[in-house]
């Protein structure tokens, strides 16, 4: 698993430009399923025939990541940019990035502290005040290496820290759970959806769900942790296991599904924790509201510092989510559901 995690983290696949992630995932799953389809939005949909072909189960996650896009180049050769997804400008100053298909190296910069005014030092920096320095001395030289519309990702190395993992784009680690679950013989005809454009409202997953029209769906996504500081919101904790997420901003999980998943976890001695509310959202809402509606549940992997240059996860949480996903695929969760 360690190699897959490292590879997934270091791929460059900003929302809307997921080609690199798509190619890698297809290479990993091509011998694990009956068929693979790539739809018009770039979703990878792998189908595996189940013991009971009368029902359709969708198991999904996302393959994209938050990042940036080049908006313009200044006369002095600096790169101006906009965010793709939700990223706080305060956490990106002085971070290394790569730009475009040629992976042009750059540094996110701003006005040096010793030349800022007191007012500038006392307020949060604005994205419009930042730029990327690629070492070009003027616009003409910069344009030979970078163009408007190029995507930008953080250049963060993957590393193990004790029992934890640090790296960028850990939000797509649900991919590992789906890949390992594909080794099981499914209880039902199962569609494994590796979706695009999560960072812009889950568009890819919504399109996939509309086309598949599943009877039931289980989403694997990351959930934020707030265990490192006091919080008014019930929060997941790193190291406490996979998360059964009952509600987020766009979805309320089907109570019959959460009950069945919880029972599976107990039966198989898989460590879980509950999260009853969230100020963030997952792609579960995109599935539950597609077509005529789909009973949907969400399994979460706790993640610290999500949507920053350096995220952190616990290996045991990833393993717990992976085992739980595999059990769901193997056993099926449609008893007592519509």
C-alpha positions in Angstrom: 0.0 0.0 0.0 2.8 2.4 0.8 3.9 2.7 -2.8 0.3 3.4 -4.0 -0.1 6.1 -1.3 3.1 7.8 -2.3 2.2 7.7 -6.0 -1.3 9.0 -5.4 -0.1 11.9 -3.3 2.6 13.1 -5.7 0.5 12.9 -8.9 -0.5 16.3 -10.4 -4.2 16.3 -10.9 -5.9 19.6 -10.2 -9.6 19.6 -10.5 -10.4 19.8 -14.3 -7.0 18.4 -15.3 -7.0 14.8 -13.8 -5.3 13.1 -16.8 -2.3 11.9 -14.7 -4.4 10.5 -11.9 -6.7 8.8 -14.4 -3.9 7.1 -16.3 -2.4 5.8 -13.1 -5.7 4.5 -11.7 -6.6 2.7 -14.9 -3.2 1.0 -14.8 -3.9 -0.2 -11.2 -7.4 -1.5 -11.8 -7.4 -2.9 -15.4 -7.0 -6.5 -14.2 -9.3 -6.2 -11.2 -12.7 -5.6 -12.9 -14.8 -6.8 -15.8 -14.8 -3.5 -17.7 -13.6 0.1 -17.5 -15.3 3.2 -19.0 -14.1 6.8 -19.1 -17.0 9.2 -19.5 -17.1 12.8 -21.0 -16.1 14.4 -17.7 -13.1 12.0 -17.3 -14.6 9.9 -14.5 -13.2 6.4 -14.4 -16.0 3.9 -13.9 -15.0 0.3 -13.3 -17.7 -2.4 -13.3 -17.5 -5.7 -11.6 -20.3 -8.3 -11.9 -21.8 -9.4 -8.6 -23.3 -12.6 -7.3 -26.7 -11.0 -7.5 -27.2 -9.0 -10.6 -30.6 -7.6 -9.7 -29.2 -4.5 -7.8 -26.7 -1.8 -8.6 -24.2 -0.6 -6.0 -22.1 2.5 -6.6 -18.9 2.8 -4.5 -17.3 6.2 -5.2 -14.4 8.5 -4.4 -12.6 11.4 -6.1 -9.3 11.6 -7.9 -8.7 15.4 -8.2 -7.1 17.8 -5.8 -7.3 21.6 -5.1 -4.7 23.7 -6.7 -4.3 26.8 -8.9 -4.6 28.0 -12.5 -2.4 30.7 -14.3 -4.5 33.8 -15.0 -1.8 36.2 -16.3 1.9 36.9 -16.6 3.3 40.3 -15.5 5.7 42.4 -17.6 8.4 41.4 -15.0 7.8 37.7 -15.6 5.8 36.8 -12.5 2.9 34.4 -12.6 -0.5 35.6 -11.3 -3.0 32.9 -10.5 -6.4 31.9 -9.1 -7.4 29.0 -6.8 -9.2 25.9 -8.1 -11.0 24.6 -5.1 -11.0 26.0 -1.6 -7.5 27.1 -0.5 -6.6 29.6 2.2 -4.1 32.1 0.9 -2.5 32.4 4.3 -1.0 28.8 4.1 0.6 29.0 0.7 3.2 31.8 1.0 6.7 30.7 0.2 5.6 27.2 -0.9 7.1 25.4 -3.8 4.8 24.6 -6.8 5.0 23.1 -10.3 3.2 24.5 -13.3 1.8 22.9 -16.4 2.6 19.6 -18.1 6.4 20.4 -18.1 6.3 20.8 -14.3 8.0 24.2 -14.3 9.2 24.9 -10.8 8.2 28.0 -8.9 7.8 29.7 -5.5 4.7 31.5 -4.3 5.9 34.9 -3.2 4.7 38.2 -1.8 6.2 41.6 -0.8 9.0 41.1 1.8 8.1 41.9 5.4 10.7 44.6 5.8 9.1 46.7 3.0 5.5 46.3 4.0 3.5 48.9 5.9 2.1 48.3 9.4 -1.4 48.0 7.9 -0.2 45.3 5.5 1.5 43.3 8.3 -1.6 43.4 10.5 -4.1 42.0 8.0 -4.4 38.7 6.2 -2.8 38.6 2.8 -5.0 38.6 -0.2 -4.6 36.2 -3.1 -4.3 39.1 -5.5 -1.1 40.2 -3.7 0.7 36.9 -4.3 2.6 35.7 -7.4 4.7 32.8 -8.5 8.4 33.4 -9.2 9.8 30.9 -11.8 13.1 32.8 -12.2 12.1 34.6 -15.4 13.4 38.1 -15.9 10.5 39.3 -18.1 7.2 38.4 -19.6 8.6 37.1 -22.9 10.9 34.6 -21.2 8.2 33.5 -18.8 5.8 32.8 -21.7 8.3 30.4 -23.2 7.7 28.1 -20.2 4.2 29.0 -18.8 1.0 30.0 -20.4 -2.4 31.3 -19.2 -4.6 28.3 -18.3 -1.8 26.1 -17.1 -2.7 24.2 -13.8 -0.5 24.5 -10.7 0.1 22.0 -7.9 2.0 22.0 -4.7 5.5 20.4 -4.9 5.2 18.5 -1.6 7.1 15.3 -1.0 5.4 12.3 0.5 6.8 11.1 3.8 6.0 8.8 6.7 6.1 10.4 10.2 5.8 7.6 12.8 2.4 6.0 12.1 1.2 9.0 10.1 1.6 10.1 6.5 2.3 13.6 5.3 1.9 14.9 1.8 -0.3 16.8 -0.6 -3.6 15.7 -2.1 -4.4 13.2 0.6 -8.1 14.0 -0.2 -7.9 11.3 -2.9 -6.8 8.5 -0.7 -10.3 7.0 -0.9 -9.0 5.7 -4.2 -6.9 3.2 -2.2 -10.1 1.8 -0.5 -11.8 1.3 -3.8 -8.8 -0.4 -5.4 -8.5 -2.9 -2.6 -12.2 -3.5 -2.5 -12.1 -4.5 -6.1 -10.3 -7.7 -5.1 -13.5 -9.0 -3.5 -16.3 -10.8 -5.3 -19.2 -8.3 -5.0 -22.5 -9.2 -3.5 -24.2 -7.0 -6.2 -23.3 -5.6 -9.6 -20.9 -2.9 -8.4 -19.7 0.3 -10.1 -16.5 1.7 -8.7 -16.4 5.4 -9.6 -13.2 7.4 -9.5 -14.7 10.8 -10.0 -13.4 14.2 -11.3 -14.1 17.8 -10.3 -14.9 17.2 -6.6 -13.4 20.6 -5.9 -16.1 22.4 -7.9 -19.1 20.8 -6.4 -18.7 17.1 -7.2 -19.8 17.5 -10.9 -18.1 14.3 -12.0 -19.8 12.2 -9.4 -23.2 13.7 -10.2 -22.8 12.8 -13.9 -21.6 9.3 -13.1 -24.5 8.7 -10.7 -27.0 10.0 -13.3 -25.7 7.5 -15.9 -25.4 4.5 -13.5 -28.7 5.0 -11.7 -27.6 3.0 -8.7 -30.0 1.4 -6.2 -27.6 2.3 -3.3 -24.4 4.2 -3.0 -21.4 4.4 -0.6 -18.9 7.2 -0.9 -15.4 7.2 0.6 -14.1 10.7 1.3 -11.8 12.5 3.7 -13.2 14.3 6.7 -11.6 17.1 8.6 -10.2 16.7 12.1 -10.5 19.2 14.8 -8.7 17.2 17.5 -5.7 19.4 17.5 -7.6 22.4 19.0 -10.8 23.0 20.9 -13.9 23.1 18.6 -17.6 23.6 19.0 -18.2 21.1 16.2 -18.2 17.3 16.8 -15.0 16.2 15.0 -13.1 13.1 13.9 -9.8 12.3 15.5 -6.7 11.0 13.8 -6.0 7.4 14.8 -9.5 6.6 16.0 -10.5 4.7 12.9 -12.8 5.1 9.9 -15.6 7.7 10.2 -19.3 7.0 9.8 -20.4 10.4 8.6 -24.1 11.0 9.3 -24.4 14.4 7.8 -22.5 17.1 6.0 -23.5 20.3 4.2 -25.0 18.6 1.2 -26.0 15.1 2.4 -27.8 13.3 5.2 -26.8 9.6 5.1 -29.5 7.0 4.9 -30.0 5.7 8.5 -30.5 2.1 7.4 -27.2 2.2 5.6 -25.3 3.7 8.5 -26.8 1.1 10.8 -25.7 -1.7 8.5 -22.2 -0.3 8.1 -21.8 0.1 11.8 -22.9 -3.5 12.3 -20.4 -4.7 9.7 -17.6 -2.8 11.5 -18.5 -4.3 14.8 -18.7 -7.8 13.4 -15.4 -7.6 11.6 -13.6 -5.7 14.5 -13.0 -2.6 12.4 -12.3 0.5 14.4 -14.8 3.3 13.6 -15.9 6.7 15.0 -19.0 8.7 14.4 -19.4 12.2 13.0 -22.9 13.6 13.3 -22.4 17.0 11.7 -19.9 18.8 9.5 -19.3 22.4 8.2 -17.7 20.9 5.1 -19.2 18.7 2.3 -18.4 15.4 0.5 -19.5 14.1 -2.9 -22.2 12.0 -1.2 -24.6 14.9 -1.8 -24.0 14.7 -5.6 -25.1 11.1 -5.6 -28.0 11.2 -3.2 -29.7 14.0 -5.2 -29.0 12.6 -8.7 -31.9 11.2 -11.0 -34.7 10.2 -8.6 -32.5 10.1 -5.5 -30.3 7.4 -4.1 -29.9 6.1 -0.6 -26.3 7.1 0.2 -23.8 6.7 3.1 -20.3 8.1 3.5 -17.2 6.5 5.0 -14.6 9.1 6.0 -10.9 9.0 6.4 -9.7 11.6 9.0 -7.4 14.2 7.5 -5.5 17.1 9.2 -4.7 20.3 7.3 -6.8 19.4 4.3 -6.5 21.7 1.3 -3.1 22.9 2.3 0.4 22.2 0.9 0.9 19.5 3.6 -1.9 17.2 4.8 -1.6 14.4 7.4 -3.4 11.1 7.9 -2.9 8.0 10.1 -2.2 4.7 8.4 -4.5 2.8 10.8 -7.4 5.0 9.7 -6.8 4.3 6.0 -6.6 0.6 6.7 -9.8 0.7 8.7 -11.7 2.6 5.9 -10.2 0.2 3.3 -11.3 -2.9 5.2 -14.8 -1.5 5.8 -15.2 -0.7 2.1 -14.1 -4.2 1.2 -16.6 -5.8 3.6 -19.5 -3.6 2.2 -18.7 -4.7 -1.4 -18.4 -8.4 -0.4 -21.4 -8.6 1.9 -23.7 -6.1 0.4 -25.7 -3.6 2.5 -29.1 -3.7 0.7 -31.0 -5.8 3.2 -33.8 -3.7 4.7 -33.2 -0.9 2.2 -35.2 0.2 -0.8 
